[in-house]
Amino acid sequence: MLFVSILIQIGAAANYSQTNQQRLGTNSSQNVTISQYNQEMWLVNIGIGYPTQYFTVQVDSGSNILWVPSTSCRSCEITTQYNPRGQTYYKPNGSTYSQEYGSGECSGVVASDIVSITGSSINTTFLMMFATYEADFPNFPGFDGIMGLSNDPQFLNLFQQSYQAKQISSELYSIVLNPDPLNSYLMYGNIATELVNAAVWVTPNDDTRWVFDILDFSINGVSYTADIGDFPNALMDTGTSCLLLYTSLYDIVLNDYLIPGGCKVTITGEINCPCYPTNYDKFPNITTTLNGFTFTIPYMNLLVDYYTSVSGDTCTACLSTISGETFMVYGDPALQSFIPIFNKTANKILNFLCLLSQKIIQW
């Protein structure tokens, strides 16, 4: 069974993120601001239980479940933990669950409780996992767990549940990423009509993940589609901070564009590049065509701290390789180039398609 998402590109090549900020500042969508840590993790504040306990969780379109650690977890490294004692609505369902990530793993007890998103109308009974084991997650300040938002039909997400409880007007939700110092948003429910109306349709090719067929992969107008190999697929994943390419494409980006442009690779594999190169047109602007939707990941979106840097600074390029998978991972550099709006179940009525809207604002 295929479910759908809506993806919107709004921006101009010189400043995509600023354009997203300006565009969203004038629409009427319900939203809450999400925080970010060093462009590596995007976090939303939630409350669990009654009396309410507060957590900050990563927004992750690449995984399935909402989880936070429990006080039953004796070896957990995350110190903010849910205590079920005295909780009015906490109710285990008798099952357990485990989840592995690119970095980290966890397992625990499945239970329902009241879950809210701080600053929103969402406040509903929700089935989630309370971890009794977690290990190997990055030690980021404020990271208390993960809110999974994949398209796996086995799992309801919080927006579907809130819609069923008639707390929001639709189960649409959108993750709008902007680098520091710009605001980022989690939109939900009543998404502004102007963001949804101008749309083309694209079919995801995976039943459980937001994976799409790549029809063309180009850099600065030169197509490298033939270098992709047997699996021309990309996972749209807010839980991955970098762009993860197949080795063949990574080598082209690094050796044909970044290094000739002046980037240096350290002994640990970190790629350090000029934040504001004088020969900007020589640096990679990666254009990807899905079925009916083309978007560009500008060079600046690969750079950590680009928007807080000044001329002469060096920025780290958030680019790496992936192996052993049948898809590349289009993480945050890609998702800062368009706005994904997801709907897991209502859009299955629409021929199991993925709605993508593309709107270009020229400066």
Secondary structure as UniProt FT lines:
FT   STRAND          4..11
FT   TURN            13..14
FT   HELIX           16..24
FT   TURN            25..26
FT   STRAND          30..37
FT   TURN            38..40
FT   STRAND          41..48
FT   TURN            49..52
FT   STRAND          53..60
FT   TURN            61..62
FT   STRAND          66..70
FT   TURN            71..72
FT   TURN            85..86
FT   STRAND          91..100
FT   STRAND          105..117
FT   TURN            118..119
FT   STRAND          123..135
FT   TURN            141..142
FT   STRAND          146..148
FT   TURN            153..154
FT   HELIX           158..164
FT   TURN            165..166
FT   STRAND          173..176
FT   TURN            180..181
FT   STRAND          184..188
FT   HELIX           193..197
FT   STRAND          200..202
FT   STRAND          211..213
FT   STRAND          216..219
FT   TURN            220..221
FT   STRAND          222..223
FT   HELIX           225..227
FT   STRAND          233..236
FT   TURN            238..239
FT   STRAND          243..245
FT   HELIX           247..252
FT   HELIX           253..258
FT   HELIX           259..261
FT   STRAND          264..265
FT   TURN            267..268
FT   STRAND          271..274
FT   TURN            278..279
FT   HELIX           280..282
FT   STRAND          286..289
FT   STRAND          294..297
FT   HELIX           299..302
FT   STRAND          303..304
FT   HELIX           306..308
FT   TURN            311..312
FT   STRAND          314..317
FT   STRAND          319..321
FT   STRAND          328..330
FT   HELIX           332..335
FT   STRAND          339..343
FT   HELIX           346..349
FT   TURN            350..352
FT   STRAND          354..360
//
